């Protein structure tokens, strides 16, 4: 049985999955291999825009003798995936802006799947806003800490609906830190908030020590707002501020 990294294991655990799935930007092909081995899917399409990563995926698929269950495709995003071909899609380990482009470029494909598991490496707030602005519903979120880096992730769909979705009346704090993570008082989010507050407070002090000008004042206000939002989020996850 293949062993996944903490990040990839969390991605795999977040999905419900069905019969078939596609892994866009598959790189080594680890997620589809794991899902086949754990009998959570019966067929997978491992896709990547790069020939090198796809070759690595093919080597790993062959190593575990899963060629009959996982096919590989050279593809720019989901462009080589047909509508209705899979029930779940994973897009992990790339920037949020690129993820948004992939979703836009193959909109018809994504409208027909039951779930999409996203793990953006950047532009997290922007990605959450994009999803809600474009008819997707965020159904669940998770966050892990691995090798000193925090990885938020989400399960989304445009065909499934749940009651009492915490994004129904989302505020800025929900898009920045994740409405589900806040609601569930996620322990990794708590750790992340402590780190963010420390960074913002240190930056705020450094800015105070610099000679004032219009641009600097603007930056001070930005940092002050970011700090206040992080402190508010820490209260929401059930921790008192012990960093005074």
ABEGO torsion letter per residue (X at the ends): XBBBBAAAAAAAAABAEBABBBBBGAEAGAAAAAAAAAGABABBBBBBABAAAAAAAAAAAAAAGAAAABBBBBBBEAAABBBGABABBBBBGBBAAAAAAAAAAAAAAAAABABBBBBBABGAAAAAAAAAAAGBBBABBBBBBBGGBBBBBBBBBAABBBBGBAAABBBAAAAAAEAAAAAAGBAAAAAAAAAAAAAAAAAAAAAAABBBBAAAAAAAAAAAAAAAAAAAAAAAAGBBBAAX
